[in-house]
Amino acid sequence: MDGTPLKARHTLSPEIARLAAEHRPGGPLQRDFYVGREVFEADLARIFRRHWVFAGYAFQIARPGDFITYKVGTESVIVVRDRSGEIRAFHNVCRHRGSRICKTEQGNSHRLVCPYHRWTYELDGSLVLDTSREFGVDKAELSLRPVAVENAGGLIFISLADSPPDFSAAFATIRRKMKPHALERAKIAHEVDYVVKANWKIVFENNRECYHCPPNHKEYNSAAYDVQRDMAMLDPTLQPAMDAIVARANARFRALGLDEGDAMSTMTGANFRCHRTPVVEGAVTQSMDGKPLCNRLMGDIKEWDSGTLRTTIFPNFWQHTNCDYAAAARLTPIGPDETHVRGYWLVDAEAVEGRDYTLERLLPIWDLTNKQDWTICQDQQEGVSSQAYIPGPYSLVRERNVAHFLDWYLGELRA
């Protein structure tokens, strides 16, 4: 690195600083946070180039030389498995003239070779070419620039900051709770790329509440207790029934050797959640009919109906991990009013399409829910882009997690 922390390279404009300072904790954001180019650039610099962001899965780079790349704004990162089996990450920038080295999102290479002048790097990032005579610089000074990387239970996170935020406790929790699902022994059954015409924060806010679920998510509502949970908080007479459901689920989770959970799906830490919630009683997984979507259990899960491990990491990832499959989303900002979302469907690596699962059965509940959400987000983006937009109040019950996310976001923007 060149010694200048990435987070120090961006200074908030006086206008953004004023908007951030004026934000009322627990309340919504002003219009400019969703439409302004300056705010978008600040988000990239202070959120996405500083915090830990999800890049992909460890099973995608199972063998030495396997690599994936992930691009956020102008920054591209190579995540590669070296010859000793260690996962490493580097800026995808040749140390000679700056060319991109890996131009595909996934592949395998004996070494990392720049296509421009064939400068070649070992899988540990060290330069092979002896540059001392021709270039007057020792090759040891021209290794690929490293990027911080963590494998948390099969989930790969990177941070572009020179001094990444301490997330060790969160990673430890994720590793412990994800362990029974053994994601390193999973595979991608299907992935879909969505381009959502909305600011990334609108997309993330939508995931943080189920106030919108009753009129919009018939399929999802049949598989989860989100709506019932919210209603029990509004009407205390409904709480005993919800408590009984949670007690029965926890007894089952304990019997299976899994961590306990509840229907609240509450945050585990300031900017992450890794929390087990029950599926609807009578169902064994999150599906529209409650029946398995894959006939093979994931990882080391021994029985059906192990609940759903909900994992959410600010600012760009969430995943619902069931006994037989997982569904996930990775957010990447494209512009002030555009977000790329990659949807993943995971199954055990030994599951065989056509025998253990079919895409016709595996995809619909989450693909439908995703598309319903993207329509909602795009409609909201159009509305908040209007000069007539004035933020309304948040529900103290059903939108509390939205307020929590935005308070975190504003705190990081000011930091």
C-alpha positions in Angstrom: 0.0 0.0 0.0 1.1 3.6 -0.4 0.5 4.5 3.2 -2.5 6.7 2.7 -5.6 5.0 4.2 -8.4 4.7 1.7 -10.9 6.2 4.1 -8.9 9.4 4.4 -8.9 10.1 0.7 -12.5 11.3 0.5 -13.7 14.5 2.2 -17.4 15.1 2.6 -18.6 18.1 0.8 -20.1 20.8 3.1 -23.6 20.0 1.7 -23.4 16.3 2.5 -21.8 17.0 5.9 -24.8 19.4 6.6 -27.4 16.8 5.5 -25.7 14.1 7.6 -25.5 16.4 10.6 -29.1 17.3 10.3 -30.3 13.7 10.2 -32.7 12.8 13.0 -31.7 9.4 14.6 -34.4 6.8 13.9 -35.8 8.8 11.0 -35.7 8.6 7.2 -33.1 10.1 4.8 -33.6 13.3 2.8 -34.0 13.1 -1.0 -30.4 14.0 -1.8 -29.1 10.7 -0.2 -30.9 8.8 -2.9 -30.3 10.9 -6.0 -27.1 12.9 -5.6 -23.9 11.9 -7.5 -21.8 13.4 -4.7 -23.5 11.2 -2.1 -23.1 8.2 -4.3 -19.3 8.8 -4.5 -19.2 9.3 -0.8 -21.0 6.0 -0.3 -18.4 4.2 -2.4 -15.5 5.9 -0.6 -16.7 5.7 3.0 -18.9 2.6 3.0 -18.0 0.2 0.1 -14.3 0.9 0.0 -13.9 0.8 3.8 -16.2 -1.8 5.2 -16.2 -5.6 4.8 -18.2 -6.5 1.7 -19.3 -9.9 0.5 -17.4 -10.9 -2.7 -18.3 -14.6 -3.2 -18.1 -18.1 -1.8 -15.0 -20.2 -0.7 -16.2 -23.2 -2.8 -15.9 -21.0 -5.9 -12.1 -21.1 -5.4 -11.7 -24.7 -4.1 -8.5 -25.5 -5.9 -5.1 -23.7 -6.1 -5.3 -21.2 -8.9 -9.0 -20.8 -8.8 -10.0 -17.1 -8.7 -13.0 -14.8 -8.7 -13.0 -11.1 -9.2 -15.4 -8.5 -7.7 -15.7 -4.9 -8.9 -17.1 -2.0 -6.9 -17.0 1.4 -8.6 -13.5 1.7 -10.1 -12.0 -0.9 -7.9 -11.6 -4.6 -9.0 -10.3 -7.3 -6.7 -8.9 -10.7 -7.4 -9.6 -13.4 -4.8 -7.5 -16.5 -5.4 -6.6 -19.8 -3.7 -2.8 -20.1 -3.5 -0.7 -23.3 -3.7 -0.8 -23.8 0.0 -4.6 -23.5 0.1 -4.7 -20.1 1.6 -7.3 -17.6 0.3 -5.6 -14.3 -0.8 -6.9 -11.1 -2.3 -5.2 -8.5 -4.5 -6.1 -5.3 -6.3 -6.6 -6.3 -9.9 -4.0 -3.8 -11.1 -0.7 -4.7 -12.7 2.2 -3.0 -11.0 3.7 -2.1 -14.4 1.2 0.1 -16.4 -2.0 -0.6 -14.4 -3.7 -3.0 -16.7 -6.4 -5.3 -15.4 -4.9 -8.7 -14.9 -7.9 -11.0 -14.6 -10.7 -9.9 -17.0 -13.2 -12.7 -16.2 -15.3 -13.1 -13.1 -14.1 -16.6 -12.4 -11.4 -18.9 -13.7 -8.3 -20.9 -12.9 -4.7 -19.9 -13.6 -1.3 -21.4 -12.8 -0.1 -17.9 -12.3 -1.6 -14.4 -12.7 -0.5 -13.0 -16.0 -1.1 -9.4 -17.2 -2.3 -9.5 -20.8 -0.6 -6.2 -21.7 3.2 -7.0 -21.3 2.9 -10.5 -19.7 4.1 -9.4 -16.3 3.5 -12.6 -14.3 2.7 -13.0 -10.6 2.7 -16.0 -8.4 -0.6 -16.9 -6.6 0.8 -15.2 -3.5 1.1 -11.9 -5.4 4.8 -11.9 -5.9 6.3 -10.8 -9.2 8.2 -13.5 -11.2 10.0 -11.1 -13.6 13.4 -9.9 -12.5 13.1 -6.2 -12.8 16.3 -5.0 -11.2 18.4 -4.6 -14.4 15.9 -3.4 -16.9 13.6 -1.3 -14.7 16.0 -0.4 -11.8 13.5 -1.7 -9.2 13.8 -4.9 -7.2 10.9 -7.2 -8.0 10.1 -7.6 -4.3 8.8 -4.0 -4.4 6.4 -4.8 -7.2 4.2 -7.5 -5.8 0.5 -7.1 -6.3 -1.1 -4.8 -3.8 -2.9 -6.9 -1.1 -6.5 -6.6 -0.1 -7.8 -7.7 3.3 -9.8 -10.9 3.0 -11.7 -13.2 5.4 -13.4 -16.6 5.0 -16.3 -16.6 7.4 -17.9 -20.0 7.3 -17.5 -20.3 3.5 -18.5 -16.6 2.9 -15.7 -14.5 1.5 -15.5 -10.9 2.6 -13.0 -8.3 1.5 -12.1 -4.8 2.7 -10.4 -2.2 0.5 -9.3 -0.1 3.5 -5.7 -0.1 4.6 -7.0 -0.5 8.1 -10.3 -2.4 7.9 -12.8 -2.1 10.7 -12.5 -4.7 13.4 -15.2 -7.3 12.5 -13.5 -10.3 14.2 -16.3 -11.0 16.7 -18.9 -10.9 13.9 -16.8 -13.3 11.7 -16.4 -15.7 14.7 -20.2 -15.7 15.2 -20.9 -16.3 11.6 -18.4 -19.1 11.4 -19.9 -20.8 14.5 -23.5 -20.5 13.4 -22.9 -21.4 9.7 -20.7 -24.4 10.6 -23.6 -27.0 10.5 -24.6 -25.9 7.0 -21.0 -26.5 5.7 -21.1 -23.9 2.9 -17.6 -24.9 1.8 -19.2 -28.1 0.7 -22.0 -26.4 -1.2 -22.3 -25.3 -4.8 -24.3 -22.7 -6.8 -27.3 -24.4 -8.3 -28.3 -21.1 -10.1 -27.5 -17.4 -10.1 -29.4 -14.5 -11.5 -28.2 -11.0 -12.2 -30.8 -8.3 -11.6 -30.3 -4.6 -12.4 -32.6 -2.6 -10.0 -33.3 1.0 -11.0 -33.0 2.2 -7.4 -30.3 3.5 -5.1 -28.5 0.7 -3.1 -29.8 2.0 0.2 -33.4 1.8 -1.0 -32.8 -1.9 -1.9 -31.1 -2.6 1.4 -33.9 -0.7 3.4 -36.5 -2.9 1.6 -34.8 -6.0 3.0 -34.8 -4.6 6.5 -38.6 -4.6 7.0 -41.7 -6.7 6.3 -44.2 -3.9 6.7 -44.6 -4.2 2.9 -45.0 -8.0 3.0 -48.8 -8.5 3.5 -49.8 -6.8 0.2 -46.7 -7.8 -1.8 -45.3 -11.2 -0.8 -48.0 -13.9 -0.8 -45.4 -16.6 -1.6 -42.9 -15.5 1.1 -45.5 -15.0 3.7 -46.5 -18.6 3.5 -43.1 -19.7 4.6 -42.0 -17.3 7.4 -43.4 -15.6 10.5 -42.3 -12.0 9.7 -45.8 -10.7 9.4 -47.1 -12.5 12.5 -44.1 -11.3 14.5 -44.8 -7.7 13.6 -48.5 -8.1 14.5 -47.7 -9.7 17.9 -45.6 -6.6 18.7 -48.5 -4.4 17.8 -51.1 -6.5 19.6 -49.8 -8.1 22.9 -52.7 -10.6 22.9 -51.0 -12.4 20.0 -47.6 -12.7 21.7 -48.3 -15.9 23.7 -49.0 -17.8 20.6 -45.8 -16.6 19.0 -43.8 -17.4 22.1 -45.2 -20.9 22.0 -44.1 -21.4 18.4 -40.6 -20.1 19.3 -40.4 -22.4 22.3 -41.3 -25.5 20.2 -38.8 -24.4 17.5 -36.0 -23.9 20.1 -36.6 -27.3 21.6 -36.2 -28.8 18.2 -33.1 -26.7 17.4 -31.5 -27.8 20.7 -32.2 -31.5 19.9 -30.5 -31.0 16.6 -27.4 -29.4 18.2 -28.2 -26.0 16.7 -28.2 -22.6 18.2 -31.5 -21.3 19.5 -33.4 -18.5 17.8 -36.7 -16.7 17.8 -39.1 -15.2 15.4 -37.8 -11.7 15.9 -34.9 -11.9 13.5 -33.2 -9.2 15.5 -29.7 -7.8 14.8 -26.9 -9.8 16.3 -24.5 -6.8 16.2 -24.3 -3.2 15.2 -24.0 -4.0 11.5 -24.7 -7.7 11.1 -27.3 -10.3 11.8 -26.7 -14.1 12.0 -29.8 -15.4 13.6 -31.9 -18.6 13.4 -35.7 -18.3 12.9 -38.3 -21.0 12.7 -40.0 -21.9 9.4 -43.8 -22.0 9.5 -45.0 -25.0 11.6 -45.9 -27.9 9.4 -43.2 -26.9 6.9 -39.6 -28.2 6.7 -38.1 -25.4 4.7 -38.8 -22.0 3.2 -40.9 -23.1 0.2 -44.4 -22.2 -1.0 -45.8 -25.6 0.0 -43.5 -26.3 3.0 -41.9 -29.3 1.3 -38.2 -29.7 0.4 -36.8 -27.8 -2.6 -33.8 -30.2 -2.6 -33.9 -33.8 -1.6 -30.4 -33.7 -0.1 -29.7 -31.9 3.2 -27.0 -29.3 3.2 -23.6 -30.0 4.8 -23.9 -31.6 8.2 -27.6 -30.9 8.8 -29.0 -34.3 9.9 -32.8 -33.7 9.8 -35.4 -31.6 8.1 -36.8 -28.5 9.7 -33.7 -26.8 11.1 -35.1 -23.4 10.8 -33.6 -20.6 8.6 -30.3 -19.0 9.5 -30.7 -15.4 8.4 -27.4 -13.7 7.8 -27.2 -10.0 6.9 -24.0 -8.0 6.6 -24.2 -4.3 6.1 -23.8 -2.9 3.4 -24.2 -5.6 0.7 -25.2 -9.1 1.6 -28.0 -11.2 3.0 -28.7 -15.0 2.9 -31.4 -17.3 4.2 -29.8 -20.7 4.9 -32.3 -23.6 5.2 -31.8 -27.3 5.8 -31.8 -28.1 2.1 -30.8 -24.9 0.2 -29.7 -21.3 0.7 -30.8 -18.2 -1.1 -28.6 -15.1 -1.1 -28.2 -11.6 -2.6 -25.1 -9.5 -3.2 -25.6 -5.8 -3.8 -23.2 -3.7 -5.8 -23.9 0.1 -6.4 -23.8 1.1 -10.1 -25.0 4.7 -9.9 -27.1 6.9 -7.7 -30.3 5.3 -9.0 -29.1 1.9 -10.1 -28.0 -1.3 -8.2 -26.7 -4.6 -9.4 -28.0 -7.5 -7.4 -26.7 -11.0 -7.9 -29.1 -13.7 -6.6 -27.6 -17.0 -5.5 -29.3 -20.4 -4.9 -27.0 -22.9 -3.1 -27.4 -26.6 -2.6 -25.1 -29.3 -1.2 -22.2 -30.1 -3.6 -23.4 -33.7 -3.9 -26.9 -32.8 -5.0 -27.7 -33.6 -8.6 -30.0 -31.5 -10.7 -32.8 -33.5 -12.1 -32.5 -36.1 -9.3 -32.3 -34.1 -6.1 -33.7 -30.8 -7.3 -35.0 -29.0 -10.3 -34.7 -25.3 -11.0 -38.4 -25.1 -11.7 -39.0 -26.0 -8.1 -36.0 -24.4 -6.4 -36.2 -20.9 -7.9 -39.8 -19.5 -7.7 -40.2 -18.5 -4.0 -37.1 -16.3 -4.0 -37.1 -15.2 -7.6 -40.7 -14.1 -7.3 -40.0 -12.4 -4.0 -36.9 -10.7 -5.4 -38.8 -9.4 -8.5 -41.6 -8.1 -6.3 -39.1 -6.2 -4.2 -37.3 -4.8 -7.1 -40.6 -3.3 -8.4 -41.3 -1.8 -5.0 -37.7 -0.3 -4.9 -38.0 1.1 -8.4 -41.4 2.7 -7.6 -39.9 4.2 -4.5 -36.9 5.6 -6.4 -39.1 7.3 -8.8 -41.0 8.9 -5.9 -38.1 10.0 -3.9 -36.5 11.5 -7.0 -39.4 14.0 -7.2 -38.9 17.5 -5.9 -42.2 17.0 -4.0 -40.7 14.2 -1.8 -40.7 14.9 1.9 -39.8 11.9 4.1 -42.6 10.5 6.2 -42.3 8.9 9.6 -41.1 5.4 10.2 -43.2 2.8 12.1 -41.6 2.4 15.5 -42.4 -1.4 15.3 -42.4 -2.5 11.7 -39.6 -0.3 10.3 -37.3 -0.2 13.3 -34.6 -2.2 11.4 -34.7 0.3 8.6 -34.0 3.1 11.1 -31.2 1.0 12.6 -29.6 0.5 9.2 -29.8 4.2 8.4 -28.4 5.3 11.7 -25.5 3.0 11.1 -25.0 4.4 7.6 -25.1 8.0 8.7 -22.6 7.3 11.5 -20.2 5.7 9.0 -20.7 8.5 6.5 -19.7 11.1 9.2 -16.8 9.0 10.6 
